[in-house]
Each structure stands twice: as C-alpha cells, then as structure tokens.
Amino acid sequence: MAEKKFNTKLYGIFAIIAVATVLVTLTVTTYVSRYNGFHAEKVAQAYVSTIVETGDGYNALKNSLLSMDQKFGDYIRVNYLNPVIYEGYKPGDATKGLKGLNDESRKGEKTLHDDGTLEGQLIEKMYPVYTQLLETNGGWDACDAILTGYIAALRTERAALYGDDFFDDEVFFTTLEANIAAYGDTLTGTEDAFDKNTGVQTSFASEGAYQKKYGDDYKFTVEPTAERAGVSAFEGSPECKVVTVQVRCGDTVVVDGVDVTLVRVGRTWYVDQNACDTAALYTFYR
C-alpha cells in the first residue's frame, strides 16, 4: 500500500485560513468579555470555559491582567517579541525606524519564494514543541515560560528550515495560533474538509479526546459555585475576589473546585493569572 504523504503546502494554507476564522471569533469573544468584565463571576466563567472547550489557555489570558492596558497580542509584542527582534530593545521603547530581524534584507531565497510549503512544515515542526511546553508547565498559567521557550525554539526551527535568520511577529503568531488550533482539534475532533474550488480533501475526520471520554454528544457546563474575598499581590486594585468554578459534562462533575482569583481595576474585573492554578483543566479528560 502506498504511503500517504502529508501535504505541507495545503496544511500551511488552510492553517492560515483556520487562524483567520479563529481571530474573527475572538473579536466577538473579546467584545463579550469586556461587557461581562463588570461581573467577577462572569469573567471567571469565561476564563475557565475558554480553556475547557478547546484547551486554549492562550486566549483565556485575554481575560487577565496581561490584557488590562493593551491587547494581549500587543503585550506579547512589547515584552517578548520586540526584545528578540530588535537588539537593545526595552519594553516600552518605540520601534519606528529600528532595523532588526524583521528587516526585508534578512529574507533569504527560501523565504522570498515560499509558496506556503515551508510555512506548513514549520507549523508541523513546532506542534510537538508547543504540546511539550504545555505539558511541562501545566498550562498557560506559566505564560512566561511558554512564550520564552516557544520563541527560542521557533527561531531555531525556522532558521534551519529557511536558511536565514529573518523573524517577525507574523511568523510567531501564525505558527503559534495554528498549533493552538491543532491542539484544540485533538480534543474536540474534526470533520472531513474539502477545498471548495478543487474538491481536494484537505483534512480527514478524527475522533477527539473529549469524544472518546464522554461520547459524541458531550457538552460541558461551566458554572461558578462560590465566591469569597481574596488576596492578590497586584497593587493596583483595592478589591480582590476568588470565584470557585465547577465543570460538568451532562450530570457528571469532571472538574470541581477550580479557584480563579480576580482583581477589580476601575469597574472591570481581571483574572490574576499569577494567583491561579488551572492545570486540572488540561488533564481532566485523561
């Protein structure tokens, strides 16, 4: 029987389309989360739900203090990407006029002429790196460790694949968000997909870990069950709460007693990610 080969070009193209779809959804999610930001229990519920539904602790952090003063993506640029891209950059510095690893002159022939094939291969190579970081750190509570480790590995893998040291925020976000989407697919499963123009099958249906554990018709319910005053190391908030959240699948409690610490800044509540332990939300289905 002939061996089926992985079409990395199509993978790259459709990974980008999938990421674009996710971003549109997240725009709506961001609006809803801001509206719910006046209620601590709703913020805690949104934080836990985002992780439970697809294992996506990355986008859950858009409900956290990391997104208090700026979009989460901008926070990552300022604190993690720019210091790598621009030599001597310090968080808060202006980037206008600076030349760094994102300069066009650093693009080699493979970068200039990539038709999506190498991009797909890079996404594929980085997937086990992402899952290992997630496993080792017990989820996205360890945001710093995951971002630092991922960026370092991504630069190494990309340089080996493309033969140059070009690196920018688009390389990072495209690759990471495709890995996050792929990880979610391993939990939720996928359907057969076909290119609407050529009819070529681009992906095959797969059974996810959630379906294997809870059946095809599984549905999670995330519900705050208790609330109490809390203590946070964050100095910019006069008020702190701890909301206890329960996760059920049907009538079965699958995760109980997840405490989410929140602080209020102005009228809005934010998750204090440094005071939370969400590791159980990444392993409850095993």
N, C-alpha and C positions, 0 to 999 in steps of 0.2 A: 504494500500500500504506500502510495507516495506521501511524503511528509508535508503537512500543511505549513506554509510559511507565513510568518507574521508580517502583514503589510504596514511597515512603519510610516510610509508616506500618508496612507489613509488614516492611520492612527493619529498622526500629528494634526491633520486637517480636521478630523472630527473631534479630537480632543479640544481644539481651539473653539469649535462650534459649541461643544458642551460647556466649556468655561464661559463663553459669552451668554449662554442661556442661564447659567447659574448666576452670573452677575446681574442680569435683568431681574431675576427672582430676588436677589439680595437687596436690590434697590427698594423693592416693595417691602421687604423684611425690615430694612433699616428705617423706613418711614413708620411702620407699625411699632417698632421697638422704641422709637422716640416718643410716640404717642403714649405708649404704655410706661414710659420712663417715670411718670409721676407716681407709679404704684410699685412698691418694692416686690410684692409677691408676683406681679406680672413679669417683672424683669428677671427674677429668679426662675420663673417658669420658662421663659423664652430661652434663657441661658442653658438650662438642662435639656429642653426639647431639641435645641439645635444639635447638641451632642448626641442625644439618644437616637434621633431619626436617621442620621447618616454617619455618625462617628465624627462629626465636624466640629471639633473644639476650636479650630481656627476662626471660623465665622462666629462662633459663640462669643469670642472675645470682643466683638463689636458692641456687646452689652456691658463691657467692662471699663474700668478706669483708664485703660490704654486708649480708649476712644473718646475720652472726656473732652479734650481740647481740639482734637483733629480726627479725621477719618483714620481707621485702623491701618489702611494702606499707606497713608502719609506718615503715620507713626513708624511703620517698618522702614520706609524710605529714609527718614531722618536719622533713626537710631541704629539701623543695621545695614542698609544698602549703601547709602552715601559714604559712610566711613570706609567702606570697601572700595567703592568706585573711585573716589577722589582722595588722593594722598594728602594727609594732614587735615582732612575734614573733621570738624567737631559738630555734634548735633546742634542745629540752630544756625549754622553758617549758611550764607547764600551760595547757590551753585551756579548762578548765571555767570557765564564767561569762563568757568572752570573746565579743564580738559582732564578726562580720566579714562577709565577702562571702557567707557561708553562712547569714546570718540570714534568717528567713522574710519579714521585712519588705521584703527586696530583690527578692522574686519579683514580676515583672510579670504582666499578664493572660495573655500567651502561655505563660509558664512554668507558671502555675497551671492552665491548661486544655489543655496539650499532651497529646494522646492517643497520642503516640509518633511522630507525623509529623515534628515538628521535631527530635526526638532522632535519627531516622533521617537527616534532612537534615544534621545536624551531623556525624554519623559519616561520611557520604559526603563532606562538605567537607573533613574533616580527614585523609582517607585519603592524598591526594597530599602533604599536609604531612608525614605520617609517613614515607612512602616516600622523600621528598626528604631528610629528616633522616638516614634510614638510609643512603642512598646517599652523601651528603656526608661523613658521619662514618665510613664504612667499617664500620658495625655498632655493636653495643651496648657495645663496649669504651669508647666515648666516651659513657658513660651520662649524665654531667653535661650535656654539650652537647645531647643528645637530649631529656632531660627539661625542661631550661630552655627550649629552643626550642619544644617541643611545648606546654607550659603557656601560654607567652606567646601563641602562635597560637590556641590553643583559647579563651582568654578573649576574644580579638578576634573570632573567628568566632562564638562563642556570643552575645556582646553584639549583634552585627549581626543575627543571626537571631532572637533572642528579644526584643531591645529593652530588656534590663535588664542589670545587672552582677552578678547572682547567680552564685556559683561555689562548688562544694564538691568533696569528694573523690569523691563518687559520679559527678558529671559527668565528672571526669577518668578514673577507672578504667573506667567503662562505655564511653567513647569510645575510649580508647587500646586496651583489650583487644579491642574489636570490630575496630579497624584491624589489630591484630596477627593476629587470626584470619583476616581477609580477605586479608592478605598471604600467610599460610600457604596459603590456598586457591589463590592464583596459582601456587604451587609444586607442590602436590600434586594439584590439580584437584578438582572437585566432582561430586556426583551430583545428578540431579533430586530435588527435595524438594517435598512437598505438605503443606498444612495437614491434620492428621488429622480435624478437625471439618468443614471446609468443602470439602475436596478441591481448594482453590485452589493452583495451583503457585506456590511461594514462591521457588524458585531453579531455574536450569537447569544441566544437566551442563556442565562445562567441562574442557578438557584443560590440565593444569598444565605448568609449565616442566620439571619433572622427567620427566614422561611424554614430552614432546616430545624430550628429550635422550636418555633412557635406556630408553624403552619403557614399556608399560603395566604390566609385571610387575617394575619396578625395585625393588630392595631395597638399602638402604645398610647397610654393616657398619662400625662404628666400633671401632677396636682400638688400644690403647696398644702402642707398639712399642719404646720405650726409656725409660729413667729415669736421671736424674742429679741430683746435688746442685745446688742453685740459690741465687741471691741475691735477696732481696726487701728493699724499703725499709720493709716493715711491721715495726715494732719489737716487737710483742707475741708473736712466735713465735721459738723457738730453732731451728726446723728448717724448711728450705725445699727443695722438690724441683721439678724440671722434668720433666714427663711428655710425651713426644712421641707424637702421635696420628696415625693414618692412617685415611682414609675410603675405602672401596671400594664400588663398585656391581657386584655379581657378582664377576668376577675382575679387573675394571679398577680401578686406583687412580685416584681422582678428586681427592683432596687428600692430599698427603704432607707430613709434617714440620711439623705444627702443634704448636708448643710451648705447653704450659699450665703456668704457674707456680703452685705451691700452697704454702701455709704451714700448719703444724700449730699449732693453739691448743688446749691440753689434749690430748685424744685425737682431736680432729676435724680433718680437713683441709679447707681452704677455698681456692678459686681466688683468686689475687691478680689481679683484673681489670685493675689498672693496669699489670701487667707482661706482659699477653698481647696478641697480635695475631691476631685471628680473622677479619680481613677476607676471607681466601680462602674462608671457609665461606659467605659470602654471594654469591659470584660464580662458583663452580666450574662451575655448570651452563650458563653462557652460551656 
